Every structure is written in C-alpha cells, then in structure tokens.
C-alpha cells in the first residue's frame, strides 16, 4: 500500500459505493489562548495538507480571538475549516490580580468552568456531522475530555487527546516518588508542582480523568529532536494501555513570516531591522501572566542598567473576554521610554512573537516558559532566559535550562514569591547576552532549532508522524 498516495488523496481510502464518503475531523480546544492557538495550527495542517474537512468548535468570543491573533494568516485564509460557535452561559470576566502571590490566572476560572456547559452543544454538533460522514475523528484538548464524552455513543466516531503541554511534563506530572525520577541524575532538582495552580483548577482537571480512557490515542505537540527521550517513555506507557501516540509538533505554522506588505508589518519588526544580528533580548510573559507594579519597575530599571538592546511586550493578562474594556495599563518609571529609546522598545499591544523570534536581530528570549513559547523559541534557534510563573512553566523551565541546556535561569521557582531586584536582572541580562555560557546555550539552541525545522518538513519525523495519524484515521 502506498501510504503517501493514500494520505494525499483521501478519496483513495473511500469506498465508491459508500453513502458516507468522508472522514471528517472535529477539533475541540480548551478555552484559553495558548490551547486555542495550537489546535488552530493543527486544523490548518489537516485541512490544507490532507484535504480533509475540519470543524473547529469553540465559543464565539474565543473564536474571534483565536482568528485575530493567529500568526499564520495566509495558512488560515487558504484552509477550508468550518468554524462553529458553541453557545455558553454568561460568566463573569474579572480583571487579573497582579498582586496575588500565586500567579496562576485564577481570574479566568469562570471562563474555564464555563467549558463544562459545552458538552451538550458539542454532542449536538457531533451527531449532526456523524449523520453524513463515514467516520468522525474528534481531536480534543486534554482538558476537554468531559465535554466530548458523548463520542462514545456514536458508532462511527472516535476520539483522540491532544496534549498542549510538553511530553516531559505530561509524563512526570502524575508520578510521585517514581523510581525513574530517583534514578535519573538529570532529574535531580526538578521542581515540584506545589503552587503551580489552584484547587479550583485542580477540580476541573480531575473532572476530565474519568473520560480520558475513552480516547483511542494521544497527539503530542512535541518533537523528537527536542524531547525524544520523554516521548519514548510516553509511547511505552501508552502502548501498555493499547493506546497510540503521535508526536507531530511543533505546531507553529508561519515560522517563516507570511509575506505581507511592508506597511502592514508591526513597528517592532521595523525596529529590529535596524539592530545588529543576535543583539536583542525579547521579553514577553505570555497572555495570562500579570506582574505587580513593583516587579515591573524593577524589571524596567534592570533592563536600563544592562544597556542591552531589548524589545519588551508589556501587556496585562487576558481577561475571559479580551474584547471587554478596562484593561490595566502598567506604569513605567517617569521618562523611561524616552531614556531607553536608543536601545530599547516597549510594546503595549499584541506583538507577532513568531516573527520576532525568527528575526536575525533577536538573540535571546526572556520568557515565562509556556510550552507554546518554548517551542516557538527553540524552533527559531533562540535560547531562553527562564522566568516561570505558574502551571507547567516551572518544569518547562527545568527542561530548557537543566536538561536541554538551551537556556539560563532568571528566577528560580523556589523564589517565585520574591521580587527580583533590578541589579539581579541587569546582571542576568549581561550574562546571557555577553558570556561564554550564554553563547554555548545559543549554539545548542541553534542546532536544536535546525533539527526541529527539518522535522517539520515533508519527510521529517514530525511530518511522518502526522502522516501516520492521518493514514490511521482514514483507514477502511
């Protein structure tokens, strides 16, 4: 059987006499930007590369948000995705609390909890698609297993978990005092999960556990060039449960910037054009992190003291509804932006992160170590200055700095409740941008980035695994 021919021409796998000729894919993301983004990338890939109908289903507000922020607009416009707005009850959308000792975005909990109410509209959508498709393939976020549980009632439907977190974190998150952890020297010092989230979010995660076993397998947003050891451990673990695993990442289409008109480029890219190669530190802490005013001040002064070139995306955390008004604007020291204008740029709006990381002038990325950001940075060969805030970020940071050695630490997880002073920030920035240690991390990041980009090309390991998944889903 010619696998390539089969997956490129789905009609090959279909019976000419069938009244239900198509395999259709339904994507169900979790209600948070980073999760929405990863599955929208996967939707584009499946729709465009394999000519398979894809249905992307989420709330109206988050659908608008994910389209607006998508970093590969050309791919999105050229895809054939059916977008579905799922009804949800009204929920409060409070502002983030930048002064909370726990940086987990608990202000988004009402939005997260609203996801539970998507079960019925999702079931209705699945039944409708099931009536006209030969097979319905449901790919759902790890945190949406409860919502898609009715897949089990449809005779021609099957579900697959999509993991938006690192394989490293996924493998070790449920292990306590595991012998593997104790025996592997490289895992000594791995941070605990204490303080990573809240009891309310743990309850939501626990709700999913009873329904994860319904899935036929797991799709990982990861790559063997980055964390092959941990992917292999997961494969072994899941195969023992008769579940398949496919590592198809990183899912960051548009790493080669969309060719757009120069007048539509973000101002920060024009600023980067004028800088020396690998000379700029890019600073961003993601979409759901809020810093206290005192920490923002210390970071600002530290960057100024370092005298290193930088782009700092300074935005407050997303609310449950990003289109609501009353967004907090962080205050910088008086006259700050004027003083640093020769070597620094502060960006207050949404910034094109993938394009910034892919720009020749970008040398390092100071990051919260969300998995999306880690993948984007590594794919572009940019080392990471790790400053984890919550969730899976502490272990992602450990993976980046201690295991992969493509980054260095700004603030250790055990010191998360302390304010990092300006002198420390200045010292760290100078060290990463100008030391032998920093240069070695950069070289390793560049090598890993090259291998990862190759994995995404046709014939590369990640693309072959996606080919394998598609061939599995369109089987007779």
KEBAFI-623005 format. One record per residue (C-alpha): x, y, z; chain. Coordinates in steps of 0.02 Angstrom, whole numbers, always signed. Layout:
N
PT      u      v      w mol
PT      X      Y      Z   A
...
***
This chain:
476
PT      u      v      w mol
PT     +0     +0     +0   A
PT    +68   +171    -50   A
PT    +47   +271   +112   A
PT    +95   +437    +29   A
PT    -36   +415   -107   A
PT   -167   +368    +19   A
PT   -146   +519   +132   A
PT   -126   +644     -9   A
PT   -283   +583    -96   A
PT   -411   +538    +37   A
PT   -532   +475    -96   A
PT   -414   +326   -114   A
PT   -468   +264    +56   A
PT   -654   +279    +23   A
PT   -774   +154    -50   A
PT   -851   +213   -213   A
PT  -1021   +143   -162   A
PT  -1023   +221    +11   A
PT  -1161   +344    +51   A
PT  -1048   +422   +183   A
PT   -891   +457    +83   A
PT   -790   +566   +200   A
PT   -688   +562   +357   A
PT   -718   +725   +448   A
PT   -615   +796   +591   A
PT   -688   +894   +736   A
PT   -569   +999   +842   A
PT   -621  +1045  +1020   A
PT   -495  +1162  +1106   A
PT   -489  +1217  +1288   A
PT   -547  +1394  +1324   A
PT   -376  +1477  +1339   A
PT   -275  +1565  +1205   A
PT   -121  +1454  +1202   A
PT   -230  +1299  +1187   A
PT   -340  +1377  +1053   A
PT   -188  +1427   +953   A
PT   -105  +1256   +948   A
PT   -263  +1169   +888   A
PT   -297  +1303   +757   A
PT   -124  +1266   +686   A
PT   -165  +1080   +682   A
PT   -332  +1120   +598   A
PT   -242  +1215   +460   A
PT   -119  +1073   +434   A
PT   -250   +937   +420   A
PT   -365  +1041   +312   A
PT   -234  +1106   +191   A
PT   -106   +966   +181   A
PT   -227   +819   +177   A
PT   -386   +894   +105   A
PT   -491   +829   +248   A
PT   -642   +929   +310   A
PT   -605  +1005   +481   A
PT   -730  +1078   +604   A
PT   -658  +1195   +737   A
PT   -781  +1221   +879   A
PT   -771  +1346  +1022   A
PT   -862  +1497  +1093   A
PT   -897  +1648   +983   A
PT   -783  +1764  +1082   A
PT   -637  +1643  +1085   A
PT   -660  +1601   +901   A
PT   -645  +1785   +860   A
PT   -493  +1799   +974   A
PT   -402  +1649   +902   A
PT   -427  +1706   +722   A
PT   -372  +1883   +761   A
PT   -211  +1830   +846   A
PT   -164  +1687   +730   A
PT    +15  +1708   +670   A
PT     -8  +1618   +504   A
PT   -150  +1715   +421   A
PT   -102  +1653   +247   A
PT   -121  +1472   +303   A
PT   -286  +1513   +387   A
PT   -355  +1600   +232   A
PT   -303  +1457   +119   A
PT   -377  +1322   +229   A
PT   -552  +1251   +220   A
PT   -603  +1247   +402   A
PT   -783  +1251   +459   A
PT   -795  +1362   +612   A
PT   -932  +1329   +740   A
PT   -985  +1448   +879   A
PT  -1041  +1349  +1030   A
PT  -1165  +1433  +1149   A
PT  -1109  +1459  +1328   A
PT  -1195  +1538  +1477   A
PT  -1142  +1710  +1532   A
PT   -993  +1707  +1651   A
PT   -901  +1846  +1743   A
PT   -742  +1914  +1665   A
PT   -647  +1995  +1809   A
PT   -478  +2080  +1788   A
PT   -319  +1988  +1839   A
PT   -244  +2016  +2011   A
PT    -61  +2065  +1982   A
PT    -25  +2065  +2169   A
PT    -78  +1885  +2202   A
PT    +60  +1776  +2275   A
PT     +3  +1636  +2161   A
PT    +24  +1689  +1980   A
PT    -97  +1559  +1911   A
PT   -231  +1657  +1813   A
PT   -371  +1619  +1935   A
PT   -470  +1766  +1861   A
PT   -500  +1652  +1710   A
PT   -578  +1514  +1815   A
PT   -758  +1569  +1773   A
PT   -713  +1550  +1589   A
PT   -632  +1381  +1620   A
PT   -783  +1322  +1718   A
PT   -898  +1377  +1577   A
PT   -817  +1245  +1468   A
PT   -918  +1113  +1560   A
PT  -1075  +1183  +1481   A
PT  -1008  +1147  +1306   A
PT  -1048   +961  +1323   A
PT  -1225   +970  +1252   A
PT  -1190  +1085  +1104   A
PT  -1035   +983  +1063   A
PT  -1136   +822  +1067   A
PT  -1266   +901   +952   A
PT  -1131   +952   +829   A
PT  -1052   +778   +831   A
PT  -1218   +693   +798   A
PT  -1252   +809   +651   A
PT  -1082   +775   +571   A
PT  -1094   +590   +611   A
PT  -1254   +575   +509   A
PT  -1165   +619   +346   A
PT   -985   +561   +373   A
PT   -909   +389   +356   A
PT   -805   +421   +512   A
PT   -795   +566   +633   A
PT   -624   +596   +712   A
PT   -632   +705   +867   A
PT   -470   +786   +924   A
PT   -496   +866  +1093   A
PT   -388   +959  +1216   A
PT   -327   +862  +1366   A
PT   -441   +971  +1473   A
PT   -598   +942  +1368   A
PT   -621   +755  +1392   A
PT   -780   +783  +1493   A
PT   -854   +891  +1355   A
PT   -830   +763  +1215   A
PT   -882   +608  +1314   A
PT  -1033   +580  +1201   A
PT   -916   +523  +1062   A
PT   -934   +352  +1142   A
PT  -1119   +347  +1092   A
PT  -1084   +368   +906   A
PT  -1044   +208   +811   A
PT   -938   +295   +678   A
PT   -841   +414   +792   A
PT   -676   +401   +883   A
PT   -582   +525   +991   A
PT   -401   +572  +1018   A
PT   -324   +675  +1156   A
PT   -220   +825  +1105   A
PT    -84   +866  +1232   A
PT    -40  +1053  +1233   A
PT    +98  +1026  +1362   A
PT   +273   +957  +1350   A
PT   +298   +769  +1347   A
PT   +418   +793  +1491   A
PT   +283   +874  +1598   A
PT   +148   +754  +1539   A
PT   +250   +601  +1585   A
PT   +303   +658  +1757   A
PT   +151   +758  +1814   A
PT    +63   +607  +1891   A
PT   +217   +519  +1959   A
PT   +261   +531  +2143   A
PT   +424   +461  +2210   A
PT   +442   +365  +2048   A
PT   +598   +258  +2034   A
PT   +637   +332  +1864   A
PT   +642   +507  +1940   A
PT   +755   +447  +2080   A
PT   +875   +353  +1966   A
PT   +899   +480  +1828   A
PT  +1036   +601  +1877   A
PT   +973   +735  +1758   A
PT   +807   +745  +1850   A
PT   +879   +793  +2017   A
PT   +819   +967  +2058   A
PT   +659   +952  +1957   A
PT   +535  +1073  +2038   A
PT   +380  +1009  +2125   A
PT   +207  +1055  +2066   A
PT   +168  +1147  +2227   A
PT   +100  +1321  +2192   A
PT    +81  +1290  +2005   A
PT   -108  +1308  +2002   A
PT   -261  +1323  +2115   A
PT   -381  +1200  +2199   A
PT   -520  +1259  +2083   A
PT   -420  +1218  +1927   A
PT   -366  +1050  +2000   A
PT   -550  +1009  +2021   A
PT   -582  +1046  +1838   A
PT   -435   +937  +1787   A
PT   -497   +796  +1899   A
PT   -664   +803  +1811   A
PT   -578   +752  +1649   A
PT   -492   +597  +1718   A
PT   -641   +479  +1706   A
PT   -660   +514  +1520   A
PT   -480   +514  +1458   A
PT   -486   +325  +1437   A
PT   -618   +344  +1301   A
PT   -486   +411  +1181   A
PT   -402   +294  +1057   A
PT   -235   +384  +1069   A
PT   -141   +544  +1102   A
PT    -69   +679   +988   A
PT    +80   +771  +1060   A
PT   +129   +948  +1016   A
PT   +311   +899  +1031   A
PT   +457   +840   +927   A
PT   +585   +702   +948   A
PT   +726   +824   +912   A
PT   +678   +917  +1071   A
PT   +619   +786  +1195   A
PT   +636   +616  +1111   A
PT   +679   +528  +1275   A
PT   +516   +580  +1356   A
PT   +412   +547  +1201   A
PT   +480   +369  +1201   A
PT   +434   +350  +1385   A
PT   +257   +409  +1347   A
PT   +243   +292  +1197   A
PT   +295   +144  +1305   A
PT   +173   +194  +1442   A
PT    +27   +219  +1321   A
PT    +64    +63  +1216   A
PT    +48    -38  +1375   A
PT   -131    +27  +1382   A
PT   -161    -12  +1198   A
PT   -159   +173  +1155   A
PT    -62   +250  +1012   A
PT    +43   +408  +1019   A
PT    +94   +529   +881   A
PT   +218   +672   +908   A
PT   +177   +796   +770   A
PT   +246   +962   +835   A
PT   +296  +1096   +849   A
PT   +132  +1165   +785   A
PT   +191  +1340   +743   A
PT   +149  +1373   +562   A
PT   +211  +1538   +495   A
PT   +386  +1523   +569   A
PT   +439  +1589   +400   A
PT   +348  +1755   +406   A
PT   +196  +1775   +297   A
PT   +246  +1885   +150   A
PT   +144  +2040   +187   A
PT   +154  +2218   +128   A
PT   +287  +2320   +218   A
PT   +158  +2445   +279   A
PT    +67  +2306   +373   A
PT   +220  +2249   +470   A
PT   +221  +2279   +656   A
PT   +327  +2427   +710   A
PT   +439  +2315   +816   A
PT   +495  +2219   +662   A
PT   +549  +2381   +579   A
PT   +645  +2424   +738   A
PT   +728  +2252   +735   A
PT   +782  +2281   +555   A
PT   +897  +2419   +617   A
PT   +984  +2314   +751   A
PT  +1141  +2207   +746   A
PT  +1112  +2019   +721   A
PT  +1077  +1921   +882   A
PT  +1094  +2079   +987   A
PT   +914  +2099  +1050   A
PT   +834  +2022  +1204   A
PT   +649  +1990  +1176   A
PT   +544  +1994  +1336   A
PT   +367  +1927  +1350   A
PT   +275  +1831  +1485   A
PT   +128  +1766  +1384   A
PT    -56  +1801  +1379   A
PT   -110  +1755  +1556   A
PT    +28  +1825  +1668   A
PT    +14  +1986  +1767   A
PT   +161  +2065  +1858   A
PT   +147  +2175  +2010   A
PT   +190  +2358  +1983   A
PT   +342  +2342  +2094   A
PT   +410  +2197  +1989   A
PT   +377  +2291  +1827   A
PT   +476  +2438  +1896   A
PT   +623  +2326  +1946   A
PT   +624  +2242  +1776   A
PT   +620  +2409  +1687   A
PT   +766  +2478  +1788   A
PT   +863  +2316  +1768   A
PT   +846  +2322  +1579   A
PT   +901  +2504  +1579   A
PT  +1052  +2466  +1688   A
PT  +1104  +2322  +1575   A
PT  +1118  +2437  +1424   A
PT  +1075  +2287  +1315   A
PT   +957  +2304  +1167   A
PT   +782  +2241  +1205   A
PT   +601  +2228  +1149   A
PT   +481  +2213  +1296   A
PT   +300  +2165  +1267   A
PT   +215  +2241  +1418   A
PT    +33  +2190  +1424   A
PT    -85  +2139  +1561   A
PT   -153  +1962  +1566   A
PT   -302  +1920  +1457   A
PT   -474  +1931  +1535   A
PT   -601  +1795  +1499   A
PT   -664  +1913  +1363   A
PT   -518  +2007  +1286   A
PT   -638  +2123  +1195   A
PT   -705  +2192  +1358   A
PT   -648  +2365  +1409   A
PT   -550  +2424  +1562   A
PT   -382  +2343  +1525   A
PT   -249  +2390  +1653   A
PT   -101  +2485  +1581   A
PT    +59  +2455  +1679   A
PT   +157  +2608  +1735   A
PT   +340  +2629  +1696   A
PT   +461  +2748  +1784   A
PT   +442  +2930  +1732   A
PT   +525  +2964  +1565   A
PT   +578  +2782  +1546   A
PT   +536  +2752  +1364   A
PT   +623  +2913  +1313   A
PT   +781  +2866  +1409   A
PT   +796  +2693  +1332   A
PT   +739  +2735  +1155   A
PT   +916  +2714  +1084   A
PT   +923  +2531  +1134   A
PT   +751  +2477  +1195   A
PT   +572  +2467  +1134   A
PT   +417  +2441  +1241   A
PT   +268  +2364  +1150   A
PT    +98  +2385  +1232   A
PT    -11  +2294  +1105   A
PT    -16  +2118  +1033   A
PT   +154  +2076   +957   A
PT   +198  +1948   +821   A
PT   +302  +1833   +932   A
PT   +350  +1705   +800   A
PT   +412  +1840   +682   A
PT   +510  +1924   +822   A
PT   +593  +1759   +869   A
PT   +629  +1724   +686   A
PT   +711  +1893   +656   A
PT   +901  +1888   +635   A
PT   +923  +2026   +765   A
PT   +841  +1927   +906   A
PT   +971  +1844  +1016   A
PT   +879  +1785  +1173   A
PT   +702  +1767  +1238   A
PT   +658  +1808  +1420   A
PT   +504  +1701  +1444   A
PT   +380  +1627  +1569   A
PT   +413  +1460  +1481   A
PT   +237  +1421  +1424   A
PT   +251  +1272  +1307   A
PT   +198  +1372  +1154   A
PT   +335  +1499  +1188   A
PT   +465  +1364  +1220   A
PT   +425  +1277  +1056   A
PT   +425  +1439   +956   A
PT   +590  +1495  +1030   A
PT   +677  +1327  +1007   A
PT   +611  +1307   +830   A
PT   +688  +1475   +785   A
PT   +852  +1432   +872   A
PT   +834  +1564  +1006   A
PT   +891  +1521  +1185   A
PT   +776  +1555  +1331   A
PT   +802  +1658  +1490   A
PT   +681  +1564  +1602   A
PT   +565  +1651  +1724   A
PT   +421  +1529  +1760   A
PT   +260  +1593  +1837   A
PT   +133  +1450  +1855   A
PT    +56  +1292  +1780   A
PT   +177  +1184  +1682   A
PT   +303  +1326  +1667   A
PT   +422  +1276  +1811   A
PT   +452  +1105  +1736   A
PT   +464  +1175  +1560   A
PT   +596  +1295  +1626   A
PT   +690  +1149  +1706   A
PT   +682  +1055  +1541   A
PT   +751  +1206  +1447   A
PT   +891  +1252  +1568   A
PT   +945  +1090  +1654   A
PT   +909   +953  +1527   A
PT   +913  +1030  +1352   A
PT  +1033  +1166  +1408   A
PT   +963  +1291  +1283   A
PT   +928  +1422  +1415   A
PT   +977  +1500  +1580   A
PT   +878  +1544  +1737   A
PT   +819  +1719  +1779   A
PT   +719  +1675  +1934   A
PT   +714  +1502  +2015   A
PT   +541  +1429  +2050   A
PT   +577  +1414  +2236   A
PT   +598  +1604  +2242   A
PT   +436  +1638  +2148   A
PT   +359  +1744  +2285   A
PT   +508  +1861  +2295   A
PT   +529  +2020  +2195   A
PT   +677  +2004  +2077   A
PT   +777  +2164  +2102   A
PT   +844  +2272  +1961   A
PT  +1026  +2234  +1997   A
PT   +993  +2047  +1981   A
PT   +901  +2072  +1817   A
PT  +1041  +2181  +1748   A
PT  +1170  +2051  +1798   A
PT  +1073  +1907  +1718   A
PT  +1041  +2004  +1558   A
PT  +1225  +2047  +1539   A
PT  +1271  +1867  +1573   A
PT  +1155  +1790  +1444   A
PT  +1195  +1918  +1310   A
PT  +1382  +1929  +1333   A
PT  +1456  +1773  +1415   A
PT  +1534  +1613  +1351   A
PT  +1398  +1518  +1443   A
PT  +1265  +1617  +1352   A
PT  +1348  +1588  +1184   A
PT  +1356  +1400  +1216   A
PT  +1169  +1397  +1255   A
PT  +1138  +1494  +1094   A
PT  +1236  +1369   +990   A
PT  +1141  +1223  +1065   A
PT   +976  +1313  +1031   A
PT  +1026  +1345   +851   A
PT  +1071  +1162   +824   A
PT   +909  +1103   +902   A
PT   +811  +1231   +803   A
PT   +887  +1169   +640   A
PT   +844   +989   +681   A
PT   +667  +1038   +731   A
PT   +635  +1136   +572   A
PT   +693   +985   +472   A
PT   +572   +875   +570   A
PT   +428   +985   +510   A
PT   +473   +974   +326   A
PT   +395   +843   +213   A
PT   +486   +680   +254   A
PT   +540   +744   +425   A
PT   +499   +643   +580   A
PT   +358   +756   +644   A
PT   +276   +764   +473   A
PT   +291   +574   +454   A
PT   +204   +551   +621   A
PT    +63   +666   +564   A
PT    +55   +566   +401   A
PT    +41   +409   +507   A
PT   -101   +482   +610   A
PT   -197   +536   +455   A
PT   -173   +365   +374   A
PT   -240   +287   +534   A
PT   -395   +395   +535   A
PT   -442   +369   +351   A
PT   -417   +181   +357   A
PT   -556    +70   +289   A
***
